[in-house]
C-alpha cells in the first residue's frame, strides 16, 4: 500500500530548478533519511545527513530543520554552502551549528559524497566507553582499523573543532564522536547507508559481547590479525567498487521497500 | 482506518473551547507517540495535561482501560484535583495515576503536562543504585537536574503526594525508583521531548554500564557548560515557541498514519 505525498511539506518547482543529476541525489538522500528513520536511528528532529552536490561550487544538501526524517523529501532538502548558509531559496530553516561537523568532513575529504551522523542509544553508549572497534565479527571488519576517535569538546560552537575533527577522521571511513554519537563518511549515498546500518550493528554487537564477557569472566574471542586484515581488505574493495560506480549495494531494493511504505520521499 | 473502542464516544470538538480541544488533540497524540515507540505498558501509566481556561484547576487524563493507541481527543477524561470526574465517561480513572499526576500538576503551577512510563530501560535504570551518569551530551540535559523518588508501593496513598512534590522540587524530570520515569513541562511538546531524551539516556546507561569498565568521564567545565547551553535553548524555546523540535511534523505523520486520535 502506497501513501501519497499530500500531507508532506514538499517544495514544488525545485525539480525544474536543478540539474537531473542533483535531482537524483536529492531522491537518494531523501530515501536515506527515510531508511534511517525506518531503522529507528533518529533523534526526534536532531542530527543530520548531508550529501555533496556535483559541481565545483562546494554545495551540499541537508535536511529542513524541524522536520522529522519521515517528512524529508527530494524537494524540501535545503542546498547550503560550507558555512551552512542557504544558496537556494527555501522556506525551511537550517541548523548551521549542526552542519559544522559535516562541512569539516566534506571540505577535507573530496572522496566523500555523504556524511551520516546519529545519536542512537547503542552509538552513544559505545561512544562513551574507552573501547575501539574490535575484530570480533565479520561485520566489525568493515570498521576495524578504519575508524577514528574524536574527543568531545562540548556542544560545538567553536569552528576550530573542524581541524581536530579532520585530524581525527584522517583517511578513515567512520568517526566515533566520544560522549556524543557516530559518524560515517561514505563514497556514495548507498554506501553511506550500508555503513551507518553496519556501524550501528557493530556497536550493539560489541557492547553485548563486552557485557557477556564481563559477566562470565571469559575473554572476547578476537579474530587473528591476518584473517582480520584479509576480511577488512575485502570490505575496502567493496567500498572502492562503490566509489568507482561498480556497485550500488542493490539500492533499488531499498527504494522498493520504501515505496511500499511511503513513496513521498520522491517528491 | 482501524476501528477503535472510542468510535462510540461522542465528539467533544464543538462542546469545548478551541484551546481545550487543541490540548486534547496534542495529549492524545502524545499517547499515540508513546505507543508507537513501544513505551506503553498495556493500559498502565498515564500522561496528563492541564485544561486551559480553568485557572489551572482541572486536568485531562486517559480513560482507564483503553490501550494508548486507542486514545482519542474526545475520550480523555477531565478531572479536578479532588478527583471529581467533570463530565460523563464510560471509563473510570485509575487511582494511582490520579495520585501521581495530581501531585505534580497541583504542586507545580508552572507545569502544563506530566508524563510517566514503565519502560524496560527506565525501570532497569531505576532499579540500580546510583544516578544518571553525566557522560554524554544527552545526559547533560539532566546534569544535577534529575530528581529521584523512593518506591512506596502502588501510589494509591494520598499521603505520598507531599513526598512526590518534595522529591520533584523544581526539576522537570524524575526517576521513580524501582518503578519508572516521569517528566513534566511548560507544554505538551516539551514534555514529550524530555521523556524521549530521558528514555534514551536510560537505554544508553544500561548498555554502557553492562559493557564497560572504562567509561570516558567528562570535565566539570564541559558538564556545566553543556547543561547551561541546554538551559539557554530551553528558555529560547519557551519564549519563542520553537518549531524546530519536530512536534508539528510528528502530528502530521500521526495524522497520515492513523487520524483516529483526532476524534
HADDOCK unambig.tbl for C-alpha pairs under 7 A between the chains (distance, minus, plus):
assign (segid A and resid 44 and name CA) (segid B and resid 245 and name CA) 6.93 0.50 0.50
assign (segid A and resid 44 and name CA) (segid B and resid 246 and name CA) 6.27 0.50 0.50
assign (segid A and resid 45 and name CA) (segid B and resid 245 and name CA) 5.69 0.50 0.50
assign (segid A and resid 45 and name CA) (segid B and resid 246 and name CA) 5.04 0.50 0.50
assign (segid A and resid 65 and name CA) (segid B and resid 244 and name CA) 6.19 0.50 0.50
assign (segid A and resid 66 and name CA) (segid B and resid 243 and name CA) 6.21 0.50 0.50
assign (segid A and resid 66 and name CA) (segid B and resid 244 and name CA) 3.72 0.50 0.50
assign (segid A and resid 66 and name CA) (segid B and resid 245 and name CA) 5.51 0.50 0.50
assign (segid A and resid 66 and name CA) (segid B and resid 246 and name CA) 4.80 0.50 0.50
assign (segid A and resid 67 and name CA) (segid B and resid 246 and name CA) 5.13 0.50 0.50
assign (segid A and resid 67 and name CA) (segid B and resid 249 and name CA) 5.41 0.50 0.50
assign (segid A and resid 68 and name CA) (segid B and resid 246 and name CA) 5.40 0.50 0.50
assign (segid A and resid 68 and name CA) (segid B and resid 249 and name CA) 5.81 0.50 0.50
assign (segid A and resid 68 and name CA) (segid B and resid 250 and name CA) 6.74 0.50 0.50
assign (segid A and resid 121 and name CA) (segid B and resid 200 and name CA) 5.94 0.50 0.50
assign (segid A and resid 121 and name CA) (segid B and resid 203 and name CA) 5.96 0.50 0.50
assign (segid A and resid 121 and name CA) (segid B and resid 204 and name CA) 4.90 0.50 0.50
assign (segid A and resid 122 and name CA) (segid B and resid 204 and name CA) 6.39 0.50 0.50
assign (segid A and resid 124 and name CA) (segid B and resid 204 and name CA) 6.43 0.50 0.50
assign (segid A and resid 125 and name CA) (segid B and resid 204 and name CA) 4.90 0.50 0.50
assign (segid A and resid 125 and name CA) (segid B and resid 205 and name CA) 6.86 0.50 0.50
assign (segid A and resid 125 and name CA) (segid B and resid 207 and name CA) 6.26 0.50 0.50
assign (segid A and resid 125 and name CA) (segid B and resid 208 and name CA) 5.07 0.50 0.50
assign (segid A and resid 126 and name CA) (segid B and resid 208 and name CA) 6.90 0.50 0.50
assign (segid A and resid 128 and name CA) (segid B and resid 135 and name CA) 6.56 0.50 0.50
assign (segid A and resid 128 and name CA) (segid B and resid 136 and name CA) 6.52 0.50 0.50
assign (segid A and resid 128 and name CA) (segid B and resid 215 and name CA) 5.85 0.50 0.50
assign (segid A and resid 128 and name CA) (segid B and resid 216 and name CA) 5.44 0.50 0.50
assign (segid A and resid 129 and name CA) (segid B and resid 208 and name CA) 6.83 0.50 0.50
assign (segid A and resid 129 and name CA) (segid B and resid 212 and name CA) 6.01 0.50 0.50
assign (segid A and resid 129 and name CA) (segid B and resid 214 and name CA) 5.55 0.50 0.50
assign (segid A and resid 129 and name CA) (segid B and resid 215 and name CA) 4.25 0.50 0.50
assign (segid A and resid 129 and name CA) (segid B and resid 216 and name CA) 5.40 0.50 0.50
assign (segid A and resid 130 and name CA) (segid B and resid 214 and name CA) 5.12 0.50 0.50
assign (segid A and resid 130 and name CA) (segid B and resid 215 and name CA) 5.85 0.50 0.50
assign (segid A and resid 130 and name CA) (segid B and resid 216 and name CA) 5.93 0.50 0.50
assign (segid A and resid 154 and name CA) (segid B and resid 222 and name CA) 5.56 0.50 0.50
assign (segid A and resid 154 and name CA) (segid B and resid 226 and name CA) 6.02 0.50 0.50
assign (segid A and resid 155 and name CA) (segid B and resid 226 and name CA) 6.37 0.50 0.50
assign (segid A and resid 179 and name CA) (segid B and resid 135 and name CA) 6.06 0.50 0.50
assign (segid A and resid 179 and name CA) (segid B and resid 136 and name CA) 4.08 0.50 0.50
assign (segid A and resid 179 and name CA) (segid B and resid 137 and name CA) 6.19 0.50 0.50
assign (segid A and resid 180 and name CA) (segid B and resid 136 and name CA) 5.56 0.50 0.50
assign (segid A and resid 180 and name CA) (segid B and resid 137 and name CA) 5.45 0.50 0.50
assign (segid A and resid 207 and name CA) (segid B and resid 207 and name CA) 6.82 0.50 0.50
assign (segid A and resid 207 and name CA) (segid B and resid 211 and name CA) 5.33 0.50 0.50
assign (segid A and resid 208 and name CA) (segid B and resid 211 and name CA) 6.72 0.50 0.50
assign (segid A and resid 210 and name CA) (segid B and resid 211 and name CA) 4.89 0.50 0.50
assign (segid A and resid 211 and name CA) (segid B and resid 210 and name CA) 4.97 0.50 0.50
assign (segid A and resid 211 and name CA) (segid B and resid 211 and name CA) 4.03 0.50 0.50
